[in-house]
């Protein structure tokens, strides 16, 4: 299953518990590159934001989790790209 379809599946959850379980299953390996972790947290935020719109009983909790995941993504420093000189 492609990565985008896995995330599409996560966006189809209907409850906060299902969202937690879905993003947990998509969690990268502990030693994954910072860019992978940043994308993971950004996508988690999208899942929780989407959930807030449909699970009104957990609206505030879902927004909390979206903000938390977005903040975690922003805190990840990516390595600077090296400039390659062309000959």
Secondary structure, DSSP 8 states (H G I E B T S, - for coil): --HHHHHHHHTT--SHHHHHHHHHHT---TT--HHHHHHHHHHHHHHHHHHHHH-GGGHHHHHHHHHHHHHHHHH------------
